[in-house]
């Protein structure tokens, strides 16, 4: 069970396995052919309100995770899909410039801790 994280602007690789875009908005300037995702789970992304409040501010990371985990609890169907795909290789694809404090990192932590 391996979950990888990869920016949407990085080149896909065979080792990525099943690729899931976990952002609400399609990455700017990237075509479907270039992104090569198997699934786009828009609804698993943070709500617009939470995303705007957080703004990738490292000082808010702990509280962001708490609030976002509550949102993820309400998306059992999407979380279930990711859990199923975790049986093989799963790569969560995200567009944020911030590579450590982003929703994909939070989703990975959520899946691994529950």
N, C-alpha and C positions, 0 to 999 in steps of 0.2 A: 504494500500500500504506500504509494509515493505520490505526493502532491507537489507539483512544481508551479512556480510563478514565472510569468514571462510578460514583458511589455509588448504591447501590440505592434510596436515599431521595430522589434527584434525579429530576425528571420526565423520562421518555423523550422523545426527539425523533426525527423522521424521519431526520435527518442521522446518527443513531447507526448506521444500517445493521444488520448482524447483531449481536444482543445475546446475550452469553454470561455467565451467572452462574458465577463461578469460586470460590465459597465452598462449603465442605462442608455448612454449615447454612443453611437458608433465612433470609433477613433478617427479623428480628423485626418484627411489626406491618405487614408489606407483603403485600398479596394478589397472587396470580398475575396478575390483571387489571391491577393498578397497575404491577407490575414489567415486564411485557411483554418477557420474555426469549424468545429463539428456542431456546435450548439451555441446559441446566444441566449443567456438567461438575464434578460433586462430586469425582471422583477426582483431578482436577488440583490441587485445593487442597492446601496443606501438610498433612502428617500431623499428627495430634493432638499427638504428642510435640513436633514441631518448632514448631507454632503456640504451644503452651504455653511452651516454652523461650524463644521469641522475645518474645512479649508486646508487640510493637510498640515495643520498646526500641531507640531509635536507635543506641545504642552497639553493639548486636548485629547491625545491618543488614548489614554486610559478610559476616559469618559466616553469617547467615541465608540470604543469596543463594547462597553457596557450597553450603550443605547442601540448599537448596531446588532448585537447579539439578540436583543429583544425583538428587533425587526426580523432577524433571521428565524427566530422561533415561530413567527407568524407565516413563514413561507415553507411549510413542511414539504410540499410537493417538490419545489425546486431543490431544497436541501436533500431530499430523498434521491433525486436524480444524481446529484453530486456524490452522495454516499455510494450509490450503485457503481458509478464510474471509478470510484477510488479502488475498486478491486483490481483494476489494471493501472496503467499509467494515466494520470490526470494532470493537465496543465491549465491553470487559471490564467486567463489572458486579461490584461488591464492596460489602460492608456496613461495613467498618471505618471508624471515625471518623477514623483517621489516613489522610490522603489521599496522603502521599508514601512512607511506609515500610510497605507492605502487599504482600500476595501478588500482586495484580493488577499493580502496578508491576514486581515481579520477573518475572512472566510476560511482560510487554511487553518488558522488557530481554532476557530469554532468547530470545524469538522474533526480535527485531531483531538480535541478535548472532550467531545461528547460521543 
